[in-house]
Amino acid sequence: MRHLFLLFILSAININTSFAQENDKKIAQDFAVIISRIEGQEPISLKEWLNYTKLDYKLKASSEANKSSDVADNELTFFSETNGKKVMFQFNKGTISTQNPSKETLFKMFLISKRLSATLKSNTGKVFSDDDFYKQ
């Protein structure tokens, strides 16, 4: 009987852990960051973005732009992290975005936003500033 009770308790703990892990994954999957210019400014152009990608050796424009889009302003670019992981940046209608960025990718996007005179914002509304990346 004691073994059955212990098995029940361990099963309950395992189920709670599984739910917590699923919730953490869902939260992580929902995190996105976007580079864009503030309202009233000219949006980032595809030409501007492609010119920037040519200057940065860690960025490689995809030869497979989204051809199914009615808008010609749609391009995929890949960022190579130092660990070799490739991260997709999507340019679409004047914005550049990615999902679930690592700290390295987030910092790279911040640097890109500075270079393009734009802002970096998360899908939760947080606007990133120098204070988020540089210690005072």
Buried (B, 14 or more C-beta within 10 A) or exposed (E): EEEEEEEEEEEEEEEEEEEEEEEEEEEEEEBBBBBBBEEEEEBBEBEBBBEBBEEBEEBBBBEEBBEEEEEEBBBBBBBBBEEEEEBEBBBBEBBBBBBBBBEBBBBBBBEBBEEBEBBBBBEEEEEBEEEEEEEE
